[in-house]
Amino acid sequence: MDLPAGQKLEEGLKTEDIKAESKIIALIKSNFTGYLICTIKGYAGIEEGVILFKQGTIIGAFYDYINKDKELLGANAIERAFNCLLAKKGIIDIVALTSQQIDLITAFQEKILLKEPMDIKKVSRAIPSKYSEHYAKQALEGSKAEEKTRFDIFKRAGIFGVEER
């Protein structure tokens, strides 16, 4: 899913160097509006989780199993996005947006919205204690999606001029 570039507040954070719950709570307490994006090499290859914030509340999420061409939205994605933050090897970026930009994203992708926005209490209960491949196995169970090559991933991302070997 394409997201506005916004203002990068933090870039290239390593998942192994942060405490997921503390980072999310700090964003909530700071009345953050924007998104946190986490990219890992997980059970299903490259995986990416995005958590949307609006004025210090988590309002939406999506999760993409890039190699398997499978995307989950809203309530189906938030647990996986939290799980992603706990992976041993991953990169996190935090990008600030305006409320209008968040509204525009959600207007065109209503399914990414959570039925009930999440505050600090709900976040503390929802974040798993450690990373688990269970989420990927469950999401991809029975999936017949073909694994994508690096060339396909670059092509999907709009990066051209990369030749397949």
Secondary structure, 3 states (H helix, E strand, C coil): CCCCCCEEEEEEEEHHHCCHHHHHHHHHHCCCCEEEEEEEEECCEEEEEEEEEECCEEEEEEEEEHHHCEEEECHHHHHHHHHHCCCCCEEEEEEECCHHHHHHHHHHCHHHEEEEEECHHHHHHHCCCCCCCHHHHHHHCCCCCCCCCHHHHHHHCCCCCCCCC
